[in-house]
Amino acid sequence: MALASYRISAPFEISGGYRDTRASSADGIQDAARYQQVSLREMYHLSRRTTLHTLQAYQHASEQTPGAPSSL
């Protein structure tokens, strides 16, 4: 997992992250599951108590998981 954050100005801040998760090869599956996620977060501080917060994320899953039907 990697995460980076940058304060552009006093009220505005952005962050980005990447996560790569891999399952172990179990139950005879040769191509274990893999999940990759990229995210971007923006924060705008209107005051000490009020912050606008947005988050965007994209996740990609591939290969097989235990119990999933095998492809023909």
Residue, then its C-alpha position, 0 to 999 in steps of 0.5 A: m500500500a502506498l499513500a501520498s498527501y499534499r497540501i496545495s494551500a491552507p484550505f485545500e489538500i489532496s491525497g492519492g493511494y494505491r493498494d495491491t492485494r493478492a490471495s494465496s493459491a489455495d484449494g488447487i487454484q493456480d491463478a489466485a485472486r488479485y485486487q488493485q485499487v487506486s484512490l484520490r481524495e480531496m479535502y477543502h477546509l471551510s472552517r475549523r469544524t467544517t470540511l468538504h470531503t470527496l473520494q474517488a476510487y477504482q478497483h480491479a479484480s482478476e483471476q480466481t477465488p476459492g469456491a468460484p466456478s472454473s472457466l472452461 
